[in-house]
Amino acid sequence: MPSSKSVLRSLSRAAAILLFATGCATTGSEWTSDSAPVAFTDSTVDIVDRAPASMGIPRDIDKTLDSNSMRAQADFHFTLGETFSLEGNTAKAIEEYRLTLVYDPQSTAVRLRLAGEYVKQGMVSEAINQTKSAIEINPSSVDARMLLGGLYSSLRVFDEALNQYETVQKMQPENFDAPMFVGALFAEQKKFGEAAARFEKLAKKSENPNAHVAWYYLGRVRLEDNKDDVGGRAEAAFLQSLFQKPSFVDPLLSLGALYETTGRKEKAISLYAAFQEKHGPNATVAETLAQVYLEREQYTQALQQFAIIESSDPEDLNARVKIAFILIQEKRYNEAITKLEDLLGRMPSADKVRFYLGAVYEEVKDYKAAIPHFLKIEKASPFFAESRIHASYLYKIVGDSAKAVTTMEEAIKEMPDHAPFYTLYASHLDDRREFAKAAAMLKDAVQRFPKNAQLHYFLGNMYDRTGNRSATIDAMKAVLTIEADHVQALNYLAYTYAEAGTELETAEKLARRALELKPQDGYVMDTLGWVLFKRGSFEESVKVLEDAHRLQPDEAIIADHLGDAYYYFRMPERAKRLYEKAASIAEEDKNKGGRDGVHVEANSGSDTGGVSIEKIRAKIVVIDRQQDNATTTTRRPASAK
């Protein structure tokens, strides 16, 4: 809804538009100043062999022919002017209207039409000159004075505008438009009391056919003067306007907006909905109501309103786009695809529509349909970066790792300053076990983005993959220098220290801080439990690792760690069960990579998340042998322990 100020200005400047649409909308047969129209006829003035004067046409007949010729020429140019005006060619329309005035300079109607064309060109001063000339020719022309008032108002020459409107009121006491514009002039000058008095007087005149409009503007003025409408006077005016004309949309929208801004949202919604039911469907109300429903995430109701907008204007592509997005929100993907495909046919360069179409195809797992849409989005689009990431990721999903890599390589060439490209590229190289290539690429990337914590993290991950533990530690420290609470780096560094058996006190602090930040992360719990195990705190380590295993029961390395803790806490049976479970999970995950690079043992040659199945089997064999030995050894009394 427009602001109060814009509404008041629109009213005060409406005279020009009103006149162009009504009073000045004359046809070719009505434009002449004071004579009936004459049809255009062929001229005979260019005859070469003229007859002798004695045989010529009598002078009184000659004058009649000259008059007819002048009128015919004027009629001809006026018709051309109207034609050019309708076509939107204002420059040529002005030229033809000016030529019309050559043949009939006393026509007020033509001057007003010419003024209208000048307004379209933004030549307000020229429009004023023509309108003033029309008034000089015909001082009683209400159309001319109303137009001149509107032009002066648009220039904020309020005194001159007021003079024209008051003159009209004296000339036509029954004219209800002029006092309406006077009220708007006062409102424009923030003379709200005077404006309200004018509108209220108009509103209460029983003979005023547009009293409902006066009530509406009275409400707007009162609301402008009292933003919160203390006392409810603006509300009362809007209600009175609706009482007089229930189908009048403007007071309805203003009243609804007032309800919304004063905390009566439900009342506003009821107002809009009741209007649609009784007097609708109305596209303008539907726009407001649809937006309210969208804000409340009531997508079904919003969809109904957008359908009204679409049916009222089938070419409203914005409404169609919003309908498609609502269908996506409601997971009605097939309908969304149909709508987006239709939109794309109408707007093939609409990258936003294309991006969301690709995203919906991705959602329904039609990856082969999604990828081409993502790849068609060009570099200049704000959706380019995300579209390339989606396309590259989907190539990975469909098993085409080569295209996944080349898509990222090409994207980096197109947009080398987009850091997320490098992380996804590193991930693809990691999947292909091209660790050295990934490390070299990321080393260059951190030079380009020295403050990007995630790139340093991935670089440390790749160093770990290649067995360079000291470089891994340096990279993780670099991450924490940039972002002290980077949970993954805290966790990774703590685990790396634990695996090396060094800096265990520091490792425990790092792991505990990571757990504070993500208290329900099973992997972080596992790291803390493993650090405690390495520090010899077996009892506490059992408790922490049990929690980690509860959160991540299908993670082989956590089961293995818990098995070690049980074993060293003298619970071999439990340890054996956990080792067997770890081995089973590892077998299933044999063709999968590790999780986030954390806990992956460098140079282990393992594809099972850092777990060596052979080592786990060896631990089971040790427990079995110990149990066999225990059954062949004489049991010692408890007192001998």
C-alpha positions, 0 to 999 in steps of 0.5 A: 500500500502506498504511503499517505503522502504518496496518496495525497500527492496522487490526488492533488496531481490527478487533474491532468490525468483526469482531464486527458481521460475525460474532458479532453478526450474529444474525437476528430469531429469535436475538436474545432473551436466554435463550428461544426466539423467539415470533412476533409476534401481534395484541394484545388489550389494547385491547378496550373491553367487557371481560368480568366478572372472574369470566369472565376468563382465569386468571392463569397464562394472563394472564402467558403472554400478557403474556410473549408480547406483550412478546416480540412487541414486542421482536421487532417493534422488533428487526426494524425496527432491522435493516432501518434498519441495512441501509438505512444509517439508523443514527439510526432503527436506534438508536431501534428497538434502544433500544425493543427493550431496553425489552421485553427489557433482558437481551439482550446481542446487542441491546446489541452491535448497538446499540453497533455503530450508535453506532460508525457515528455516531462515538459511541464512548463510548455504544458502550462503555457498551452493551458494558459493560452486555452484559458485566455481563449476560453476563460470559462473552460473548466477542463483547462482550469482543472488541468492548470491546477493539476500542473501547478500542484505537480510543481508545488506552486500551491497558491496558483493551483488553489486559485484555479480550483477556487475559480472552478468552484465559483464557476460550477458550485456543483463541481465536487472534484475541485474541492477534493483537489483543494483538500489534497493541496492543504494535506500536501502542505501538512495543513491537516486541519484545513484538509480534513475540514474540506474532505469532511464537508464533501463527505457529508454532502448527500448530493455528492456522488463520490462521498465515499471517496471523500470519506476515504481521503478524510481517513488518510488525512487523519491517519497522516496527522495521527499515525497511531489513530488515537481515538479511532477517527481515521478508522471511523472514516474508512469504515464510513467509506466502506459502508457507503461503497462496500466494494471500494478497495482503497479504504479496505487496504488502508484500514487493513494496514492500520489494523496491522500496524496497530497490532490487530493482524488477525482483524486485518486478515479477517477484513481482507478475507471477508472482502474477497468472499463478499466482493471479490475476488479482487487481485489488489486485495489478493496481493496484500492477503497473499503476502500476509499468508506468506509471512505466516507460512500459510502456503495453501491460503497464499496459493489461493490468492496468487491464483486470483492474481494469475487469473486476473492477469495471465501475463503477471509472471511475478505471480506465477513465479511465487506460485511455483515457489509455494508449490516447492514449499508444499513439496508439490514438486511435479506441479512446481516443475510444470509451472517453472517449465512454463515460466522458462518457456516465456522467460528463457533468460530468467536465471532464477527460474532456471536455478529453482527448476534445477533444484526441484529436479534435484529434489526429485532425484532427476539429476540428469534433468537438473544438471543441464539447467545448472550449467546453462546459468551464465557467469553474470548471474548471481546464481552462477556460483551456487549452480556450478556447485550443485552441478559438480556435486550431482555429477559426483552423485551420478558417479561421473567423478571426472565431470565433477572435477572438470566442472569445478576446474572450469568454475574456478577459471571463471570465478577464481575468487569464490572460495567454496569452489576450492573446498568442493574441488578438494573434496572431489580430489579426496574422493579420487585419492588424489591427495597430493594434487589436492594439497598443492591446489589448497596450498595455492588457495590459502595464499589467495584466501589467507583468512579463510579458515575452511580452506586451511582446514581442508589443507590440513586434512590433505596433509594428514592424508599424505602422512605429513603430521607436522604440516597437519598440526600447523594447518589446524593451528592456522585455522584456530588463529583465524577462528578460535572456536572452529569445532572441526579444527579443535577436534582434529588437532586434539585427535592428532595429538592423541594419535601422536601421544604428545601434547595430551594435556593440550589435546584434552583442553581442545577436545573439551572446548569442542564438546562445549560448542557441540555437546551432542556430537558423537565424533567430538565425544569420541575424540575426548574419550580417546584423549582420556584413554591415552592419558590413562584415565580409563574409567572416565574414558569408558563413560565418554566413549559409551556416550559417543557410541550411543550417539554414533552406533554405526561408526567403526572407529568409535566402536574400536576405541570403546573396545580398547577402553573396555579391554584396558578397564579389564572388561574383555568380554565387552571389548570383544563384542565391540571389536566384532561390531567394529570389524563388521561395520568396517567391512560394510564401509570398506568402499567408503571414505573416512568422515570429514578427514577426522580420525583417518590414520595417515598411511594406513592404506585403509578405506574404512574410516581409519580403521584397520580390520586386520588390527581389530581381528588381531585384538579379538585373537588376543582376547580369545587366547587370554580366555583360553589360557584362563580356563587352563590355569588354576584359579587363585583365591580372591584374597591373593589379589 
